Amino acid sequence: TGILPYSHLKGHRPPEEIRNEWIEEAEILKGQRGSVMVMNGKTWHSSRPNVTDKARSVLLGMYCRPFYITQEDMRAQLADLENPSELVQQLMGANQHQPGVVTNRY
């Protein structure tokens, strides 16, 4: 994974004209098998080419407050599971607050 250190503090996404380019100040993160990387989701990051002859895998997980609508709609995937446990339902957002229609009462 390539990241631009401290980019989460910029307050904006990468400009359109550089989104597909490698930024000189960026760094490549490396880790041993089983390593975990935790970062702020606002950090500018990208995948990098696999330069080994071995396959690699990634498991992405995101945690957020229950009133946020996540990028990956895990709730919609609950219907595909047969009798998911309470824990699985909770982790997949079954108890997530869904905003309703707000009307102006004034």
N, C-alpha and C positions, 0 to 999 in steps of 0.2 A: 504494500500500500504506500502510495506517495502522499505526503501531507505538506501543507505550507504552515510552518509553525506560527502560532499566534494569529492566524487568519480569522479565527472565531471572534476576535476583538474588532475586526474591521467594520462590522455592522452592515455588511452587504454581501451579496453573492459575487463570485468572480465575474468580471465584465465579459460580455458575450464574445468579444474578439479574442479572448485568451482561454476560453473554456476547453478547447481541444489542444492546447499547447502545454508543454512542460515548462514550469516556471523555474528560473535559475535558482531561486532561494529555497525551493522545495527539497524535502528530504525523503529518502526511502526508508521505511520502517522494516526491520527484519526481526524475526523471533525464532526461538527454538520450537520444535514440535510441541503442540499443546499450549503455546503462549496465548495470552489474551491481551487485546488492546481495547482500552476504554477511552473514548474521546467525546468531546462536545460535538453534537451533530452539525454545528455551524462551521466546523473546521473544514477548510477547502481540502478535499481529498480525491484521489483517483486510484483505480487499480493500475497495476504495472505488469508488464509482460512476465510470464513465468520463464525464467532463464535456466531451469533445471529440466531433466528428462523425466521428472516425476509429476504426477497429477497433484493438484492442491485443491483444498476445499475451504470453504468459509461458512461460518454460521453467524448470521446477523441477528442481533436482538436489540430491541428498543424498549425503553421504559419511559412512560410519560404519565402525567396526571390523567385521571379517568374521564375528564371532560374534554380532552383533546381528541380529535378525530385523527387516527394514525394514517400514514401513507399506505401501509399495507392493511387492508380491511380484514382483520382476523375474524371478526364476528361473522362475516359472510361465510367463512369456511367452516364454522361450527356445524352447519347443517350436513356437512359431508362426513362428520364423525358419528359413529354409533355409540350412544351412551357415554359421552365424555364426562369425566369426573368433575367434581366441583372445582378442584384446583385447575384443571385444564380449561374449564369454562371461564374462570376468573382470569387466567393468564391470557386467554384469547379475547377478552373484552366483553364477555356476556353481561357484565354488570355496568358497562360503560354508560354514562349519561349521554343521551342523544338530545341535542338541542331541539326545541320545538319552535313553533311559529310564535314570534313575539309581535303583539299588536300595540300600537300607540294608543294609550287610554286617555290622552290629554285632548 
